[in-house]
Amino acid sequence: MIELIKSRRSIREFTQEEVSEDLIEKIIEAGKWAPSGLNNQPWRFLIIRKQDKIEEISKYTKYKKTVNSAKVLIIVFLDKGSSYNYIKDVQAIGACIQNMLLFIHELGLGACWIGEILNQSEELNRYLRVKDNLELMAVLVIGHPVKKERKSSRRDIQDLVIGWG
């Protein structure tokens, strides 16, 4: 598991190969098993596979090229109607997204978590015609990754831990 966590990268370039509906359902399955307060499961998903819709959604972010390269978008919302504690629910959605990202990586697919699109959430929600009880949390762009070496680094543990009790 630690190697899976360490080797996962944000993928921004995808091949033209399609992602099957079966794999998309499995990705959602991984997400829905994230922990949530009172098991309220506040996440909701909108799956976008049609290229014309992907292109339209790409207009709502400065990462247009990355979004247009994807074969699938999973748009993640907080269902405010099932929320009982906003901070806990947002944290749960983060865990849900991480579950999906790790599973996507395990499948040999690639993904990138687009958060910058939140700057245009009202406009995007209008385009998507989602109900007012749904708050945009993220867009995951998914596809088969273009093969290339990707590296990353992290800070040393002593730079992150503020104390031991």
C-alpha positions, 0 to 999 in steps of 0.5 A: 500500500505504501508503494501505491501511495508513494508512486501515485502522481497527478496525471495531466496528459492522457491517450485517446483510449476510452475508459470503460463504464465498468472501471468508472463504477469500480472507481466510484465504489472505491470512493463510496467506502471512504469514512464519513461522520455518522456514515452520512456519505455526503458525496455525490458524483456526476460522470461526464464522458461525452467529449463535447461536454468535457470541452464545455466544462474545460472552459471553467478552468485555467487547466483547459488542456488537461481537462480536454485530454481526459476521457472521463470527468468525475465531478464531486459534490457535497450534498448539503441535504445530507450534511451534518457538519460541514468541516467533517463532510468536506474532510470525508469528501477529501478521503473519498477523492483520495480513495478514488485517486489511489484506486485509479492508480492501481488500475493503471489509469491516471487522474488529476484532482482539479480544485482550481475550478472551484473559482468558477463553481457558480457558473459551472453549476449553472451550466451543469444544471445541478440542484442548489443542495449540491456544492462543487468540491472537485473535478477528477480528470481521468484517462489512460496516462501518456507514458513518461517518467514522473517524479515528486518529492516530499518534505522530511518528516522532521519538517512536518511534525511539530512535536511528540507527546 
